[in-house]
């Protein structure tokens, strides 16, 4: 059995931040000033998003989790500093606690205009903030194999990332309402498996040929083999409130990919479950976060979500040290202890009965441990 080259499994992390008026605590257009100022310092690692109150950042290709942590920390500090200089705040939460999408401006850009024209109110109301983690692969064939097998774990890690309990001033009853908003888009959610990378590419070509999409980036699934790079892109998670949480989630996605690769190199595989079954777990994760139960399909019974997350940590344990990601991945235990972003937002709300206090807390946590 060949040795695993752990350096193949590079990381890229994208985060979407909210821009907020410090007086009203409402979302506010930064008129792309944060982007133009940011590009002077961090070049193309900052870009505009469809709504003008959103800023997206992306790391370089990172060789390991430590590099990723430094990069994400620098990006948060840079964006925060620039925003402050413009008299604005930034924060990281899957949704804003009380701003309404109707009053938010859309960025004037050909691609966004086209999406809004096609998807109409579904696009205009899509005022949400996510985390995308790219894990490098040796080939797109391997990326397809790993994407098929890692689908099962998406709800577990999504539960750890839940960070959007409020929507337009209402307590939604969900730990992550963000995905409920995004569900209005086509080509979202848990994907089906593809028997080969050729099958996936044929599917994409068919959608392009029939004018469903003009390019593969309009496939917005919870994970996808990247259309141009040898990466698997995980897209299910709410943007976490803190760097520690973002890095923990990135480390877990990377470790799962490496573990599946390791099984494959021994001619073993993880059981692949249907989209319909995994969707049951995704719904539970969005509703209850880490405080509910997920289905263990092997046992055909409900199991406490926290127990399954500990089982997941055990499953990837043997690859954490070679990846240098043990402390990052085991931070999941801290999330289980102190609660996800959603749990902490809800706690602030219970104590203060104020959504303004919740927004202050989100802003206050943005640079925590950077």
Residue, then its C-alpha position, 0 to 999 in steps of 0.5 A: x500500500x502506497x504511503x499517503x501524501x498528506x500535502x496533496x490535501x490543501x485547503x482553501x477557505x471562503x467566508x462571507x461577512x455582513x457589513x453593519x451600520x454601528x448606529x442602527x446595527x442594520x445591514x448597510x451597503x459599503x458601496x464596495x469601498x471595503x472591496x476597493x480598499x481591501x484589494x490594495x492590501x490583500x489583492x483578489x482575496x476580497x470581493x463583492x457579493x450579490x448584496x452590497x452589505x456582504x463582503x466575501x474573502x478567500x484564503x490562498x491555497x494553504x498547505x496545512x491547517x496552521x497556514x489556513x488559520x493565519x490566513x483567515x485571521x489576517x483576512x478578518x483583521x484586515x476587513x475589520x480594520x478597513x470597515x472601521x476606517x469607513x465607520x462600519x462594523x463587520x460580523x459573521x453570522x449565517x443571517x442578520x438578526x433583524x435586517x430585512x432583505x427588501x431594503x438591501x441593494x444589489x451589486x451592479x454586476x453583469x453576473x448578479x444582474x443575470x441571476x436576479x433577472x432569472x431567479x427574481x425574488x428568490x435571489x433578492x431575498x438570498x441575504x445569507x452568509x456561508x462558509x466554503x471549504x475547498x480540499x485539494x485532491x490528486x485528481x478530479x476522479x478522486x475528488x468525485x469518489x471522495x465527494x460521493x462518500x463524504x456526503x453522509x457526514x455533511x449534516x454532522x459538520x453542518x450541525x456544528x456550524x449552525x449560526x442563524x437562528x433569527x430571520x428578519x427580527x423573528x426567532x425562527x425556531x431553527x438553529x440554522x435558518x440560512x439553508x431554509x432561505x437558500x433552498x429557494x434556489x435551484x440546484x441546491x442541497x445534498x447532491x446525488x452520487x455520480x458513478x464517475x467524473x465523466x458522469x458528472x461532467x456529462x450532467x454539467x454539459x447537459x445542463x449547459x446545452x439545455x440552457x439550464x446554466x451557462x457554467x458549472x458554478x451555477x450548481x450550488x449544492x452542499x458539496x461539489x467537485x469544483x468545475x475547474x480545480x482538483x478540489x472538493x468544495x464543501x458549501x453546507x455550513x453557515x459562516x461561523x462566528x469565530x476563527x476557531x470555529x471556521x478552522x475546526x470545520x475546515x480541519x474536519x472536512x479535510x480529515x474526512x477527505x483524507x480518511x476516505x482516501x486512506x480507506x480507498x487506498x486499502x480497497x475499502x469504502x464508506x457506505x454511500x447513502x441516498x440523498x433522501x436519507x441524508x436530507x433527513x439528517x440535514x433537516x434535523x441539523x438545521x432545526x436542532x443543531x447539536x442538541x437533537x438526534x441524527x439517524x445512524x443509518x447503519x443501526x437504523x435508529x436515532x442517535x444523539x447528535x453529540x454522540x455521533x460527532x464524537x464518533x466522527x472524531x474517533x473515525x478521523x483520529x488516525x489522520x489528525x496528527x499526520x495532518x497537524x490538525x489535532x487541536x483544530x479538529x478537537x475544537x469540536x469538543x469545545x463547540x459541544x461544550x459551549x454551544x454553536x454560534x446559534x446557541x450563543x446568539x440565543x443565550x444572549x437573546x434570552x438574557x437581554x431580550x434584545x436583537x441589538x444585543x445579539x448583533x453587538x455580540x456577533x460583532x464583538x466575536x468577529x476577531x475573537x482569538x485572531 
